Amino acid sequence: MKEITAKELEHKLVSGEELHIIDVREDEEVATGKIPGAKHIPLGQIPDRLEELDKSEHYYMVCRSGGRSGNACQFLIQNGYNVTNMAGGMLDWEGEKE
């Protein structure tokens, strides 16, 4: 599984790269702030919402500490998606939040 640090992902975002970020935390966690532009799909809903994801795109998966997003990555990889896990999750995120 591919991984990226929070700092590396923040650098891509700040430099203007078009990113597809999926936040798999629960509603109450996302309410404390998420990465600007991230799409919120709670981990348990991913199997039912695959039609919202395009297999031709690359997705960065985010959670609180990197564990649930890692599980999401494994599931999506098995289903043919191109994904990268943000290691350390939002606990390591120092950038802007919305």
Secondary structure, 3 states (H helix, E strand, C coil): CEEEEHHHHHHHHHCCCCCCEEECCCHHHHCCCCCCCCEECCHHHHHHHHHHCCCCCEEEEECCCCHHHHHHHHHHHHCCCEEEEEECHHHHCCCCCC
